[in-house]
């Protein structure tokens, strides 16, 4: 076989054999596949797609390209959660301690943010002293001891995905359903979890812009997981507006803390985090009904057990546990600059990707993988979709340290809020659950 033959085959809309897909991944991981050949193949897949069988074989080949984590020495059902990316999405910081406080075993390897989407590791590293680079043995021991660990993915875990994603990001092939499905599920399965909840975003701030595409992606990932005897459920969650009101690394930790402290009742972030936590509780406790799980989630927060579990996580990984009671110990920006409504009316929409990009320009995110981030900066929203506003009312506050790109961020904000005469119709945040 030769890579050019396979590029031409997929370009012409033909189906790959399992041997051809395995050959491509083996050539990639051995360093024999040129970047320009991989880029051409990725673009052919973006245009022509892959069926379930091809996507499944690609996933398995990527899993086998590196190490796999064996969690069998840990008692109980090992659970994991993954979001396909969004803005103000600090759900992991809420979900993981809730599920662990309920007796679940949360063994999670997370990633970093890029562009307008945030990363769990960046948020955790905004906590003074927090380490995410545990060894595999430390990772396993910590899950046994406190039921929870969140660490960075090692370079030896699914190395083919790292090489492919680096090219996908710069060749316009990120938003391909089979490529996303194989990327996500190869990592989740290689990490060894028994039960996985997927938060599949759609809308302005998501890779999948339409609900139909998000549904196809969710169905593909659920099918891949179940072929490997994993419990998998997927939520289709709107990312038209930012999920949280605080966008930026330390700011998102602060919001998660306030939810676990019971101070942010009824917010969008709380609603989604509680619901996904409830599904993970059902998956880790056979026979538990969803209604009972929802009650347990609320009790774990109200009793302070979930917040205490987060504190245990921070303490175990070197972080300053005192932030659980004193969030002001998190990094703080030097300046806070208001952004006000230009007119009277209702907030018709808040463009998630635009808000996320504005926060990135302030230093909260990366434009390239090599960029450093400022953990303190970002944007705090003071309004939600449907809220009435008056001209001159503050709608957001920019948390700023470096004003180099402040004007660019403010210009983006001026296009992010739609103010209209009529109150918009409310839509549910979670539109569907796949695999329940």
DRENRO-976224 format. One line per 2 residues: number of its first residue (from 0); for each residue x, z, y of N, C-alpha, C, O. Coordinates in steps of 0.1 Angstrom, whole numbers. Each point is the difference from the previous one (the first is absolute). Layout:
NUM	X Z Y X Z Y X Z Y X Z Y | ...
END
This chain:
0	8 0 -12 -8 0 12 9 0 13 11 5 -1 | -17 -10 11 7 0 13 -10 4 11 -11 -5 0
2	15 13 10 -9 4 10 -7 -11 7 -12 2 3 | 18 -13 -1 -6 -11 8 -12 -5 -8 -10 -4 6
4	11 3 -20 -11 -4 -8 -12 9 2 -12 -5 1 | 15 18 0 -11 10 1 -6 0 14 -12 2 2
6	20 -5 8 -5 -1 14 -10 -12 0 -11 1 6 | 15 -13 -11 -8 -12 0 -13 3 -8 -10 -5 4
8	11 11 -15 -11 3 -9 -11 8 8 -12 -4 0 | 16 14 6 -9 9 8 -5 -8 12 -12 1 4
10	21 -8 3 -4 -8 12 -11 -10 -4 -9 -3 8 | 9 -2 -20 -10 -10 -5 -12 7 -5 -9 -7 -5
12	8 20 5 -12 7 -4 -1 3 -14 -11 3 -5 | 22 -4 -3 0 2 -14 2 15 -3 6 7 8
14	-10 -3 -20 2 14 -4 13 2 -7 5 -8 -8 | 2 19 12 12 4 -7 -2 5 -14 -10 7 -2
16	19 -9 -7 0 7 -13 6 14 3 8 2 9 | -11 8 -18 7 13 1 15 -1 0 7 7 7
18	-1 -16 -15 14 -2 -1 6 -5 13 11 5 4 | -18 -13 3 5 -5 13 0 11 10 9 1 8
20	-19 7 -7 0 11 9 11 10 -3 7 5 9 | -6 -1 -21 11 9 -4 14 -6 4 9 7 4
22	-8 -20 -6 13 -7 3 3 2 15 11 3 4 | -21 -5 4 2 1 15 4 14 4 9 1 8
24	-15 9 -14 3 14 4 14 3 -5 7 8 6 | -4 -12 -18 13 3 -6 11 -7 9 11 6 2
26	-13 -18 2 10 -7 8 1 7 14 11 1 5 | -22 4 0 0 7 13 8 13 -1 9 2 8
28	-12 6 -18 7 13 -1 15 -2 -4 8 9 2 | -5 -20 -9 14 -3 -3 8 -6 11 12 -2 -1
30	-19 -1 12 7 -5 12 3 -15 -1 8 -5 8 | -15 -2 -17 3 -14 -2 -11 -9 7 2 -12 1
32	-12 18 4 -11 -7 7 3 0 15 1 11 6 | 1 -23 0 3 -1 14 -12 5 9 -12 -2 -4
34	14 8 15 -11 4 9 -9 -12 4 -12 2 0 | 18 -13 2 -8 -12 4 -9 -4 -11 -11 -5 2
36	15 6 -14 -8 -3 -12 -11 10 -2 -12 -4 -2 | 15 17 4 -11 10 -1 -10 -2 11 -12 1 -2
38	17 -4 14 -9 -2 11 -10 -11 -2 -12 0 3 | 18 -11 -9 -9 -12 -3 -10 3 -10 -12 -4 1
40	16 12 -11 -9 4 -11 -11 9 5 -12 -2 -3 | 16 12 12 -10 9 6 -11 -8 8 -11 3 -1
42	16 -13 9 -9 -7 8 -9 -9 -9 -12 -2 3 | 17 -3 -14 -9 -7 -10 -10 9 -6 -12 -4 -1
44	15 16 -2 -10 10 -5 -10 3 11 -12 1 -3 | 17 1 15 -9 3 11 -11 -11 2 -12 3 1
46	16 -16 -3 -10 -11 2 -8 -2 -13 -12 -2 1 | 18 3 -13 -6 -4 -12 -6 12 -8 -9 -1 -8
48	14 13 11 -5 12 -7 5 2 -14 8 -9 -5 | -13 19 -2 3 3 -14 -13 6 -6 -7 6 7
50	5 -9 -20 -11 6 -6 3 13 -5 11 5 1 | -21 2 -8 2 14 -4 12 1 -10 8 9 1
52	-7 -19 -10 11 1 -10 13 -1 6 9 7 -3 | -7 -17 12 12 -2 7 4 13 8 12 4 0
54	-22 2 7 3 11 8 4 12 -8 8 8 3 | -15 -7 -15 3 11 -9 14 -1 -6 8 10 -1
56	-4 -22 -3 14 -2 -5 10 2 11 11 6 -3 | -14 -10 15 9 2 11 2 15 3 11 5 2
58	-22 3 -3 1 14 2 9 6 -11 9 9 3 | -11 -12 -15 8 5 -11 15 -3 1 8 8 -2
60	-6 -21 6 14 -4 1 7 8 12 12 3 -1 | -19 0 11 5 8 11 3 14 -4 10 6 4
62	-20 0 -12 2 13 -5 13 1 -8 8 9 1 | -6 -19 -10 12 0 -9 13 -4 7 10 1 -6
64	-11 -4 19 12 -4 7 9 12 4 11 -1 4 | -16 13 -6 7 12 4 -4 12 -9 -6 -1 -10
66	9 13 16 -3 13 -7 -15 2 0 -8 -5 8 | 3 14 -17 -13 5 0 0 15 -1 8 6 -8
68	-17 1 15 0 14 0 -9 5 -12 -11 -4 -1 | 16 13 -6 -7 6 -12 -5 14 5 7 9 1
70	-20 -8 0 -7 12 4 -6 8 -11 -7 10 2 | 10 -14 -14 -7 6 -12 4 14 -2 -7 7 -7
72	18 -2 12 4 14 -1 -8 9 9 1 12 -2 | -9 -18 11 -8 9 8 -14 1 -5 -6 -11 -4
74	1 23 2 -14 2 -5 -10 -6 9 2 -1 12 | -14 -3 -18 -11 -4 8 0 -14 4 9 -8 -4
76	-19 4 11 -2 -14 5 9 -2 12 -3 7 10 | 12 -16 -10 8 -3 12 -7 -10 9 -4 -11 -5
78	2 14 17 -8 -9 9 9 -5 12 10 6 4 | -15 -18 1 7 -6 11 -10 -7 9 -12 -2 -5
80	15 -1 17 -8 -7 9 8 -10 8 11 3 4 | -17 -14 -1 7 -10 8 -10 -6 10 -11 -3 -3
82	16 1 15 -8 -8 11 7 -13 2 13 -1 0 | -20 -9 2 6 -14 3 4 -1 14 4 -11 5
84	-4 22 3 5 0 13 -10 -1 11 -10 -6 -1 | 13 13 12 -10 0 11 6 8 12 12 2 1
86	-21 2 8 4 6 12 -6 14 1 -12 1 -2 | 20 9 5 -6 14 0 -4 5 -14 -9 8 -1
88	15 -14 -9 -4 4 -14 9 10 -6 9 -2 -7 | -12 15 11 7 11 -5 -7 7 -12 2 12 -3
90	-9 -20 -5 -8 6 -11 8 7 -11 -4 10 -5 | 16 -16 2 9 7 -10 3 14 3 0 9 -8
92	2 -6 21 4 14 5 -12 9 -2 2 12 0 | -14 -17 -1 -12 8 -2 -3 1 -15 -3 10 -6
94	3 -22 -1 -5 -1 -13 10 7 -10 -5 8 -9 | 18 -10 10 9 5 -10 -1 16 -1 -1 5 -11
96	1 2 22 -1 15 -1 -14 4 -5 0 10 -7 | -10 -17 10 -14 4 -5 0 -1 -15 -4 9 -7
98	9 -21 2 -1 -2 -15 9 9 -7 -3 5 -11 | 15 -2 16 10 9 -6 -6 14 0 2 8 -10
100	-9 -4 21 -6 13 1 -11 2 -11 -3 11 -4 | -3 -22 0 -10 0 -10 5 0 -14 -7 0 -10
102	20 0 8 7 0 -13 5 -14 -4 5 -1 -11 | -7 -9 19 5 -13 -3 15 -1 1 6 8 6
104	0 -18 -13 14 -2 0 3 -13 8 -2 -11 -5 | 6 13 18 2 -11 9 15 -3 0 8 7 7
106	-4 -18 -14 14 -5 0 0 -13 7 -3 -10 -5 | 7 11 18 -1 -12 9 13 -5 5 8 8 6
108	-5 -21 -7 11 -6 6 -6 -9 11 -9 -9 -3 | 13 10 15 -6 -6 12 10 -10 7 12 0 -4
110	-17 -7 13 9 -10 8 0 3 14 -6 10 5 | 13 -19 3 1 2 14 -9 -11 7 -4 -10 -6
112	2 12 19 -9 -9 7 8 -12 5 12 0 1 | -19 -11 2 6 -12 6 -11 -6 8 -11 -2 -4
114	15 -2 16 -9 -7 9 -10 11 5 3 11 4 | -16 -16 -4 -11 9 6 -5 10 -10 -8 9 3
116	13 -9 -16 -5 9 -10 10 12 -2 12 -2 1 | -17 14 -3 8 11 -1 4 3 -15 -6 -6 -9
118	17 14 7 5 4 -13 0 15 -2 4 7 9 | -8 -3 -21 -1 15 -3 14 6 2 0 11 5
120	10 -17 -9 14 6 0 4 2 15 5 11 3 | -8 -20 6 3 2 14 -8 12 6 6 7 8
122	-18 -6 -12 -8 11 4 6 14 -4 1 9 7 | 2 -9 -20 6 12 -6 13 4 7 3 11 3
124	5 -22 0 14 3 6 -1 4 14 10 4 6 | -22 -5 0 -2 5 14 0 16 0 1 6 10
126	-3 0 -22 0 14 -2 14 5 0 8 -4 -9 | -4 13 17 14 5 1 5 5 -14 -7 8 -7
128	18 -14 2 6 4 -12 -5 -7 -13 6 2 -10 | -16 -9 11 -7 -6 -12 9 -10 -6 5 -9 6
130	-4 10 -20 8 -9 -8 -9 -8 -9 -10 6 -6 | 12 -19 4 -8 -8 -9 9 -7 -10 -5 -8 -8
132	18 12 7 9 -7 -9 4 9 -12 12 1 -3 | -22 5 -3 2 8 -12 5 -9 -12 -3 -12 0
134	11 18 -8 3 -6 -13 -12 -1 -9 -10 7 3 | 11 -15 -13 -12 -1 -9 -3 13 -7 -11 4 -2
136	22 4 -2 -2 13 -6 -6 10 10 -9 7 -4 | 14 -7 16 -6 9 10 -15 -4 2 -8 9 2
138	5 -22 -2 -14 -5 2 -9 6 -11 -10 5 3 | 15 -6 -16 -8 4 -11 -2 15 0 -11 6 -2
140	22 1 5 0 15 0 -10 5 11 -7 10 -2 | 7 -17 13 -9 5 11 -14 -2 -3 -9 8 3
142	5 -20 -10 -13 -2 -4 -5 11 -10 -11 4 1 | 20 -1 -10 -3 11 -10 -3 13 7 -9 7 -3
144	17 -4 14 0 13 6 -12 2 10 -7 10 -1 | 5 -20 9 -11 1 10 -11 -10 -1 -9 0 8
146	11 -10 -17 -10 -10 -2 0 -11 10 -9 -9 1 | 20 8 7 0 -10 11 14 -3 4 8 9 3
148	-4 -22 -2 12 -5 6 -2 -14 6 -7 -8 -6 | 12 6 17 0 -13 7 14 -4 4 6 6 8
150	-1 -17 -14 14 -4 2 1 -15 2 -10 -7 -1 | 22 3 5 2 -14 2 3 -7 -13 5 6 -10
152	-9 -19 9 2 -8 -12 15 -3 -1 6 -3 10 | -1 5 -22 14 -3 -2 2 -16 -1 -9 -7 -3
154	21 3 7 3 -14 -1 0 -6 -14 -1 -12 -1 | 2 21 -9 0 -5 -14 -15 -2 -5 -1 -4 -11
156	-9 8 19 -13 -1 -5 -6 -13 6 -1 -2 12 | -3 -7 -21 -5 -13 3 8 -7 11 -5 -3 10
158	18 1 -13 9 -7 10 -5 -14 3 2 -5 11 | -9 -2 -20 -5 -13 3 -10 0 11 0 -9 8
160	-8 20 -7 -10 1 11 7 1 13 -4 -7 10 | 15 15 -9 7 2 13 6 -14 4 -1 -3 12
162	7 -4 -21 5 -13 4 -11 -10 4 2 -8 10 | -13 8 -17 -11 -9 3 -6 4 14 -3 -9 8
164	1 22 -6 -7 4 12 8 -3 12 -5 -4 11 | 18 5 -12 9 -3 12 -2 -14 4 0 -3 12
166	-2 -6 -21 -2 -14 4 -15 -3 3 -2 -8 10 | -7 14 -16 -14 -2 3 -3 4 15 -7 -7 7
168	14 18 -3 -2 5 14 4 -10 10 -5 -1 11 | 15 -8 -14 6 -9 10 -4 -14 -3 5 -10 7
170	-14 7 -17 -4 -14 -3 -15 -1 1 -5 -11 -5 | -2 20 10 -14 -1 2 -8 0 -13 -11 -6 -1
172	16 13 -10 -7 0 -13 -4 14 -4 -2 3 -12 | 1 6 22 -4 14 -3 -14 1 -6 -3 6 -10
174	-6 -14 17 -14 2 -3 -5 -9 -11 -9 -8 2 | 15 8 -14 -3 -7 -12 -6 10 -10 7 9 -3
176	-19 -11 -2 -6 10 -9 8 2 -12 3 11 -3 | 2 -22 -5 8 3 -12 13 7 4 5 8 -8
178	1 -12 19 13 7 3 -2 14 4 9 9 -3 | -19 -6 11 -3 14 4 -3 8 -13 5 11 -2
180	-14 -16 -6 -4 7 -12 12 3 -9 1 11 -5 | 8 -21 2 11 3 -8 10 10 6 6 8 -7
182	-4 -9 20 9 9 7 -5 14 -1 7 9 -3 | -20 -7 6 -5 14 0 -1 6 -14 5 11 -2
184	-10 -19 -7 -2 6 -13 13 1 -8 1 9 -9 | 8 -18 11 13 2 -7 6 13 4 6 7 -9
186	-6 -3 22 5 13 4 -8 12 -5 6 10 -4 | -19 -11 5 -8 11 -4 2 3 -15 0 11 -5
188	0 -22 -3 1 2 -15 14 4 -3 2 9 -9 | 9 -14 15 13 4 -2 2 15 3 9 6 -5
190	-17 -1 15 1 14 4 -6 9 -10 2 12 1 | -10 -17 -11 -4 8 -11 -13 7 1 -4 8 -10
192	-4 -10 20 -13 7 2 -10 -4 -11 0 -12 -4 | -9 21 0 -10 -2 -9 -13 -5 7 -7 -9 -5
194	5 14 17 -12 -4 8 4 -3 14 8 7 6 | -14 -18 -1 4 -5 13 -12 -4 8 -9 -7 -4
196	8 12 17 -10 -4 9 7 -9 10 10 3 6 | -16 -15 -4 5 -10 10 -9 -1 12 -13 -1 -2
198	18 2 13 -7 -1 13 3 -14 5 10 -2 7 | -19 -7 -9 2 -14 3 -7 -3 14 -12 0 1
200	20 -2 9 -5 -2 13 -4 -15 3 5 -9 -6 | -15 8 15 -4 -13 5 -3 1 14 -4 11 5
202	5 -22 3 -3 0 14 12 -3 9 10 -4 -5 | -12 6 17 10 -4 11 14 6 -3 10 -7 2
204	-9 19 -6 13 7 -2 5 -1 -14 10 7 -3 | -16 -15 -6 4 -1 -14 6 -13 -3 -2 -10 7
206	9 9 -18 5 -13 -5 -11 -9 -5 0 -12 3 | -10 18 -9 -12 -7 -4 -10 1 11 -6 11 3
208	3 -22 4 -9 0 11 -15 0 -4 -8 6 8 | 5 -11 -19 -14 -1 -4 -3 10 -11 9 3 -8
210	-22 1 7 -4 9 -11 1 -7 -13 4 6 -10 | -7 -19 9 0 -7 -12 15 -1 -6 2 2 -12
212	8 -4 21 13 -1 -5 5 14 -4 7 1 -10 | -11 10 17 3 13 -4 -6 3 -14 7 7 -8
214	-19 -11 6 -7 2 -13 8 -7 -12 2 6 -10 | 2 -18 13 8 -8 -10 13 8 -3 4 1 -12
216	3 3 22 12 8 -2 -2 12 -8 7 3 -9 | -17 5 13 -4 12 -7 -3 -2 -15 5 7 -9
218	-13 -17 7 -4 -3 -14 13 -4 -8 1 3 -12 | 8 -11 18 12 -4 -7 9 12 -4 4 1 -11
220	-3 8 21 9 12 -3 -6 9 -10 7 6 -8 | -20 -4 9 -7 9 -10 2 -6 -14 2 7 -10
222	-4 -20 9 1 -7 -13 14 2 -6 2 2 -12 | 9 -4 21 14 1 -4 2 14 -6 6 2 -10
224	-11 8 18 2 14 -5 -7 4 -13 6 6 -8 | -18 -11 7 -7 3 -12 6 -7 -13 -2 5 -11
226	8 -17 13 7 -6 -11 11 9 -5 5 -2 -12 | 0 11 20 11 9 -4 -5 14 -2 7 10 1
228	-20 -9 -4 -7 13 -3 1 10 11 1 13 -3 | 0 -17 15 -1 9 12 -15 1 5 -7 -10 -1
230	4 22 5 -13 1 8 3 -5 14 9 4 7 | -17 -14 -3 2 -5 14 -14 -2 7 -9 -6 -6
232	8 11 18 -11 -2 8 5 -5 14 11 3 4 | -19 -11 2 4 -6 13 -11 1 10 -12 -4 -2
234	15 9 14 -9 1 11 2 -12 9 12 -3 4 | -23 -3 1 1 -10 10 -3 6 13 -11 4 3
236	21 -2 6 -1 8 12 3 -8 12 9 -8 1 | -18 9 9 1 -7 13 13 4 8 2 12 2
238	5 -22 2 11 2 10 -2 -8 12 10 -5 6 | -22 3 -2 -3 -7 13 5 9 11 6 -5 10
240	-9 18 -10 5 10 9 11 8 -7 -1 2 -12 | 10 5 20 9 9 -6 -8 11 -8 -10 5 5
242	16 -1 -16 -7 10 -8 1 14 6 -10 7 1 | 22 -4 4 2 13 7 -1 -2 15 1 -11 5
244	-2 22 2 0 0 15 15 1 5 2 -2 12 | 7 5 -21 14 2 5 9 -10 -8 0 0 -12
246	7 -8 20 8 -11 -6 14 2 4 4 0 12 | 5 2 -22 14 4 2 3 11 -10 -9 6 -6
248	22 -4 3 4 7 -12 -3 15 1 -8 5 -8 | 14 2 18 -4 14 1 -14 2 4 -6 10 -4
250	0 -19 12 -14 1 4 -9 -1 -12 -10 7 0 | 13 -15 -10 -8 -1 -12 1 12 -9 -9 4 -6
252	21 2 6 2 13 -7 -9 10 6 -7 8 -7 | 7 -7 20 -8 9 8 -14 -1 -3 -7 10 -2
254	2 -23 1 -14 -2 -3 -4 5 -14 -10 6 -2 | 19 -9 -7 -3 4 -14 0 15 -1 -9 6 -7
256	18 1 14 0 14 0 -13 6 5 -6 10 -5 | 1 -16 16 -12 5 6 -12 -3 -9 -10 8 0
258	10 -18 -8 -11 -2 -10 1 10 -10 -10 6 -4 | 22 -3 -2 1 10 -10 -3 14 6 -3 9 -8
260	4 -7 21 -3 13 6 -15 1 3 -5 10 5 | -2 -21 -7 -15 0 2 -3 -3 15 -11 4 4
262	20 -9 3 -2 -2 15 -5 -14 4 -3 -2 12 | 2 -7 -22 -4 -14 4 -12 -4 -9 2 -10 -8
264	-13 16 9 -12 -2 -8 -6 -14 3 -2 -3 12 | -1 -4 -22 -8 -13 1 8 -12 5 -6 -10 3
266	19 11 -1 7 -11 4 2 -11 -11 -2 3 -12 | 5 -15 16 1 -11 -10 11 4 -10 -1 -2 -12
268	13 7 17 11 3 -9 -4 11 -10 3 -1 -12 | -10 11 17 -5 11 -9 -10 -6 -11 2 3 -12
270	-11 -11 17 -10 -6 -10 6 -8 -11 -3 3 -12 | 13 -12 15 6 -8 -10 9 9 -9 0 -2 -12
272	8 11 18 9 8 -8 -8 9 -10 4 2 -11 | -15 4 16 -7 9 -9 -7 -8 -11 0 4 -12
274	-5 -16 15 -6 -8 -11 10 -5 -10 -2 1 -12 | 14 -5 16 10 -5 -10 5 12 -8 3 -1 -11
276	-2 13 18 4 12 -7 -10 3 -11 4 4 -11 | -17 -5 14 -10 3 -10 1 -9 -12 -2 4 -11
278	5 -17 13 2 -9 -11 12 4 -9 -1 -1 -12 | 12 5 19 12 4 -8 -3 12 -8 5 2 -11
280	-13 8 17 -4 12 -8 -7 -4 -12 2 6 -11 | -12 -15 12 -8 -5 -12 9 -6 -10 -2 2 -12
282	12 -10 16 9 -7 -9 10 10 -7 4 -3 -11 | -1 14 18 10 9 -6 -7 12 -8 6 7 -7
284	-19 -6 9 -8 10 -7 -12 -7 -7 -11 -1 5 | 13 -3 -18 -11 -7 -7 -13 8 0 0 12 -3
286	-11 -19 5 -13 6 0 -4 6 13 -12 3 2 | 21 -3 8 -4 5 13 -8 -11 8 4 -11 1
288	-16 15 4 -8 -10 7 5 -2 14 7 9 6 | -10 -20 0 5 -3 14 -6 10 10 7 4 9
290	-20 0 -11 -6 9 9 7 14 0 3 6 10 | 0 -2 -22 7 13 -2 14 -1 6 5 10 6
292	2 -21 -8 13 -2 6 0 1 15 9 5 6 | -19 -11 0 -1 0 15 -2 14 5 6 4 10
294	-13 4 -17 -2 15 3 14 7 -1 3 8 9 | 4 -11 -20 13 7 -2 10 -4 11 7 8 4
296	-7 -21 0 9 -4 10 -2 8 13 9 5 6 | -22 -3 -2 -3 7 12 4 15 -1 5 6 9
298	-7 -1 -21 4 14 -3 15 2 1 4 10 5 | 3 -19 -10 15 1 0 5 -1 14 10 7 3
300	-16 -14 6 4 0 14 -5 12 7 8 7 7 | -21 -3 -9 -5 12 7 7 13 -3 2 9 8
302	3 -8 -21 7 12 -5 15 0 5 6 11 -1 | -1 -22 6 14 0 4 9 -4 -11 12 -1 2
304	-17 -1 -15 8 -3 -11 8 -14 2 11 -1 -4 | -18 -9 9 6 -13 2 11 1 10 11 -6 -2
306	-13 13 13 10 2 10 12 7 -5 12 -4 3 | -14 14 -12 11 8 -6 8 -9 -9 12 1 -1
308	-19 -10 -6 7 -10 -9 9 -9 7 11 -3 -4 | -16 -2 16 9 -8 8 12 8 5 11 -5 0
310	-13 18 3 11 8 4 10 2 -12 12 -1 3 | -17 2 -15 9 0 -12 8 -12 -1 12 0 -3
312	-18 -12 6 7 -13 -1 11 0 10 11 -4 -3 | -14 8 16 10 -1 10 12 10 -3 11 -4 1
314	-14 16 -6 10 9 -3 9 -5 -11 12 2 0 | -18 -8 -10 7 -4 -12 10 -12 4 10 -1 -7
316	-14 -7 17 8 -11 4 8 2 13 4 -10 7 | -3 23 -3 9 3 11 -7 -1 14 7 3 10
318	-20 -6 -10 -7 -1 13 -4 14 6 0 10 -7 | -3 -10 20 -3 12 7 -15 3 -3 -9 -6 6
320	7 16 -15 -14 3 -4 -8 6 12 -12 0 0 | 19 5 10 -7 6 11 -9 -9 8 -9 4 7
322	11 -17 -9 -9 -10 7 -14 1 -4 -9 -4 7 | 7 9 -20 -14 2 -4 -9 8 9 -12 -2 1
324	19 12 4 -7 9 10 4 -2 14 -8 3 9 | 19 -10 -7 5 -3 14 3 -15 1 12 -4 0
326	-22 -5 1 3 -14 0 9 -4 12 6 -11 0 | -6 19 10 8 -3 12 15 0 -3 8 -5 8
328	-4 9 -20 14 0 -4 4 -14 -4 12 -3 -1 | -22 -6 0 3 -14 -3 7 -7 12 -2 5 11
330	9 -16 -13 6 -6 12 -10 -4 10 -11 -5 -3 | 14 7 16 -9 -3 11 6 -10 10 12 1 3
332	-20 -10 1 5 -10 10 1 6 14 -6 10 3 | 16 -15 5 2 5 13 -11 -3 10 -3 8 9
334	-3 -20 -11 -11 -4 10 -13 -3 -7 0 -5 -11 | -10 8 18 -14 -3 -5 -7 -8 11 -3 5 11
336	0 -18 -14 -5 -9 10 -14 -4 -4 -2 -5 -11 | -8 7 20 -14 -3 -3 -3 -15 1 6 -7 8
338	-16 3 -16 -5 -13 1 -15 1 1 -7 6 -8 | 1 -12 19 -14 3 4 -9 -12 -2 4 -11 0
340	-17 14 -1 -10 -11 -2 -1 -8 12 -1 6 11 | 0 -19 -12 -1 -9 12 -14 -1 5 -3 -5 11
342	-7 10 -19 -14 -2 4 -9 10 -8 4 7 -9 | -17 -6 13 -10 8 -7 -4 -8 -12 0 -13 0
344	-5 20 -10 -6 -7 -12 2 8 -12 3 12 0 | -4 -19 -12 3 5 -13 13 -6 -5 3 -11 2
346	4 19 -10 12 -5 -7 -6 -9 -12 -4 5 -10 | 6 -18 12 -5 -9 -11 9 -2 -11 -4 -1 -12
348	17 2 14 10 0 -10 13 4 5 3 0 12 | 6 4 -21 14 4 4 9 -8 -10 0 4 -12
350	7 -14 16 7 -9 -8 12 7 -7 10 4 7 | -11 -1 -20 10 8 -7 14 -6 1 9 8 3
352	-8 -21 -6 14 -5 0 6 0 14 12 2 1 | -20 -4 9 5 0 14 5 14 4 10 2 6
354	-18 8 -10 4 14 2 13 3 -7 10 6 6 | -9 -10 -19 12 3 -8 12 -7 6 11 5 0
356	-13 -17 5 11 -8 6 5 7 13 12 0 3 | -22 5 5 4 7 12 8 12 -3 10 3 7
358	-14 5 -17 8 12 -4 14 -4 -5 10 7 2 | -9 -19 -9 13 -5 -5 9 -2 12 12 3 0
360	-17 -10 11 8 -3 12 5 13 7 10 0 6 | -18 11 -8 5 13 6 11 6 -9 6 9 5
362	-4 -14 -17 10 5 -9 -5 7 -12 8 6 -7 | -21 -6 5 -6 7 -12 1 -8 -13 -2 5 -10
364	5 -18 11 2 -9 -11 12 -9 1 7 0 9 | -6 -8 -20 12 -9 -1 -5 -14 2 -9 -5 -6
366	17 -3 14 -2 -14 1 7 -7 -11 -4 -11 -5 | 16 17 1 8 -5 -12 3 12 -8 -1 11 4
368	5 -14 -17 2 11 -9 12 9 5 0 12 -4 | 9 -17 12 12 8 4 -3 8 12 9 8 4
370	-20 -9 3 -3 7 12 -2 15 -3 -5 4 -11 | 10 4 20 -3 15 -1 -13 3 8 -4 -8 8
372	-2 19 -12 -13 4 7 2 13 7 9 8 -4 | -17 -6 14 -1 13 7 -12 8 -6 -11 -5 2
374	14 16 -8 -12 7 -7 -10 6 10 -11 3 -4 | 15 -1 16 -9 7 10 -10 -9 7 -11 4 4
376	14 -17 -4 -8 -9 9 -12 -6 -7 -1 1 -13 | -8 -7 21 -12 -6 -6 -12 0 10 2 1 12
378	-14 -2 -18 -12 0 8 -11 9 -5 -2 0 -13 | -4 7 21 -11 9 -4 -13 -6 6 -1 -2 13
380	-9 -1 -21 -13 -5 4 -9 11 3 -1 10 -7 | -7 -11 18 -9 10 4 -15 -5 -2 -9 8 3
382	8 -20 -7 -14 -6 -2 0 -7 -14 10 -4 -5 | -22 3 0 -3 -8 -12 -10 -11 2 -6 0 11
384	5 -9 -20 -9 -11 1 -14 6 1 -4 10 -7 | -4 -15 17 -14 5 2 -1 10 11 -11 4 4
386	22 2 0 0 10 10 -3 -5 14 6 -11 4 | -15 17 4 -1 -5 14 11 5 9 6 11 -2
388	-1 -20 11 11 4 9 -4 -4 14 -8 -9 3 | 14 16 7 -1 -3 14 13 -6 5 11 2 -5
390	-13 -11 15 12 -6 7 10 11 4 -4 10 7 | 16 -11 -10 10 9 3 2 12 -9 9 8 1
392	-18 -7 -12 2 10 -10 12 -3 -9 2 -11 -3 | 5 22 0 12 -3 -9 -5 -3 -14 -8 7 -6
394	13 -18 1 -3 -5 -14 12 3 -9 -2 1 -12 | 14 -1 17 12 2 -8 11 6 8 0 -1 12
396	9 8 -19 12 5 6 12 -5 -7 1 1 -12 | 9 -7 19 12 -5 -6 10 11 1 3 6 10
398	3 -3 -22 11 10 -1 13 -8 0 3 -7 -9 | 5 9 20 11 -9 3 13 8 2 0 10 6
400	11 -16 -12 14 5 3 8 -10 8 7 3 9 | -9 -16 -14 8 -11 6 -10 -10 6 -8 -5 -7
402	10 3 20 -10 -9 7 4 -15 0 -7 -8 6 | 17 5 -14 4 -14 -1 -11 -10 -2 -1 -11 6
404	-8 14 -16 -10 -9 -4 -14 6 3 -10 -4 -6 | 10 14 16 -13 6 4 -10 -11 5 -12 1 -4
406	17 -10 12 -9 -10 6 -7 -8 -11 -11 -4 1 | 19 0 -11 -5 -8 -11 -11 8 -8 -10 -6 -3
408	13 19 1 -10 8 -7 -13 1 8 -11 -1 -5 | 12 3 18 -12 2 9 -8 -13 0 -12 0 1
410	19 -12 -1 -6 -13 1 -8 -2 -13 -12 -5 0 | 18 9 -11 -8 -1 -13 -12 9 0 -11 -4 -5
412	12 16 10 -11 9 1 -11 -5 8 -12 2 -3 | 15 -10 13 -10 -6 9 -9 -10 -8 -11 -3 5
414	16 -2 -16 -7 -9 -8 -6 6 -12 -7 -6 -8 | 10 19 5 -4 6 -13 -14 5 1 -7 1 -11
416	2 3 22 -13 7 1 -11 -10 5 2 -7 11 | -12 5 -18 -12 -8 4 -10 9 6 -6 9 -7
418	3 -10 20 -11 8 6 -12 -9 2 1 -10 6 | -12 14 -11 -12 -8 0 -13 8 5 1 12 0
420	-11 -20 3 -12 7 6 -8 7 -11 -6 11 3 | 5 -16 -15 -8 6 -10 9 8 -10 11 -4 -3
422	-17 14 -3 7 8 -10 1 -8 -13 -10 -6 -5 | 22 4 -1 1 -8 -12 -6 7 -12 -2 12 0
424	-1 -20 -10 -6 5 -12 11 7 -8 11 -6 -2 | -14 17 -4 10 8 -8 1 -7 -14 -10 -4 -5
426	22 4 0 2 -5 -13 7 11 -9 8 7 6 | -11 -6 -19 7 10 -8 15 -3 -1 4 -12 0
428	5 22 0 14 -2 -1 4 -6 -14 8 -9 -1 | -14 15 -9 3 -4 -14 -12 -9 -4 -11 5 -2
430	14 -18 0 -11 -9 -3 -4 0 -14 -11 -1 -4 | 22 2 -5 -3 -1 -14 11 8 -8 11 2 6
432	-14 2 -18 10 6 -9 0 -10 -12 -10 -2 -7 | 22 -2 3 2 -9 -11 6 8 -12 9 8 2
434	-15 -10 -13 5 7 -12 -5 13 -4 5 7 -9 | -16 -3 16 -6 13 -2 -10 -1 -12 -6 10 -4
END
